[in-house]
Amino acid sequence: MFILDWLKTAVSWILVQFHSLFSAIGMDPDSGWTWTFSIVGLVIVIRVLLIPLFVKQIKAQRGLQLIQPQMKEIQKKYAGDKERQSQEMMKLYRETGTNPLASCLPIILQAPIFFALFSVLQGVAMYPKNPGDDPGYVAPGVFAWDQYADLTASMHDAEIFGVPLYATFMDADQTPSPTATRILAIIMIALMTATTFLTQRQLIVKNSAPDNPMVKQQKILLYVFPVIFAVSGINFPIGVLTYWFTTNLWSMGQQFYVIRNNPQPGTPAYEAKEARRAAKAKGAVATTDTPEVTDTVSETPVRQQPKRSSRSKRKKK
């Protein structure tokens, strides 16, 4: 809980900074779009900070692929002894410097941030409520500083398409526009689910070797994760759905760049890169070997026009 409270404070501080920035450049401070772009800014900051872990993730995935033949041998050799099999696997990881958990680090580390933002939006949703109808109740500010206390009310009243950012599909009846809330929530859940599926599919189809046994597990997760997000998404606030959709778009773009420029050997993406390199080299050679085109002087005789002589010369003649 202490870590979650610390992350909640950090998340709210980043939101406030982006909100101040967008307000300073002319956006309405109380607009839902100002707060939505602040959430997008939060995604950018988090994903930039996670780039070193993303690099470790790529290296870990490559390492796991390279040691697949050795892992198969260990599984076959110690098929009846799970304990010995586990020991040999750990020994192989140490000797090769491979960490299977590193491939999951970006997702694992994003989970607390995800719940911290969820907690912030829950606090925004509860802000005006008076527990127990206590007349002396003062609603606590979600943002951790007194000078930003009024921003909680601002974020609570902010709407996009007539829907507050704290609204969920399940609690749509408690919002000013239940129908609009349900429609927007369904659209955002569909976008989040679709981008999750496409991100995983891009990794499997383009950057996985066909004979890699891990592909089977990845294909299972390809369909399991979207179903989980689609089912659980009905309880996610619009702001959280916006966060997850934006981070999926970032992941798709980042993966596309890495797969295109630095693919794993033996994958369709690697073959495509080699084909592009060969085509480029072939084009360069063709350009070098092309003979220079020179202008040739026409051999057709050109008739010279007679020069006109002066009047004095004509008289002498």
ABEGO torsion letter per residue (X at the ends): XAAAAAAAAAAAAAAAAAAAAAAAAGBBAABAAAAAAAAAAAAAAAAAAAAAAAAAAAAAAAAAAAAAAAAAAAAAAAAABAAAAAAAAAAAAAAAGBBAAAAAAAAAAAAAAAAAAAAAAAAAAAAABBBGGBAABBBBBABABAAAAAAAAAAAABBBGGBBAABBAAAAAABABAAAAAAAAAAAAAAAAAAAAAAAAAAAAAABBAABAAAAAAAAAAAAAAAAAAAAAAABBAAAAAAAAAAAAAAAAAAAAAAAABBBBGBAAAAAAAAAAAAAAAAAAAAAABBBBBBBBBABBBBBBBBBBBAAAAAAX
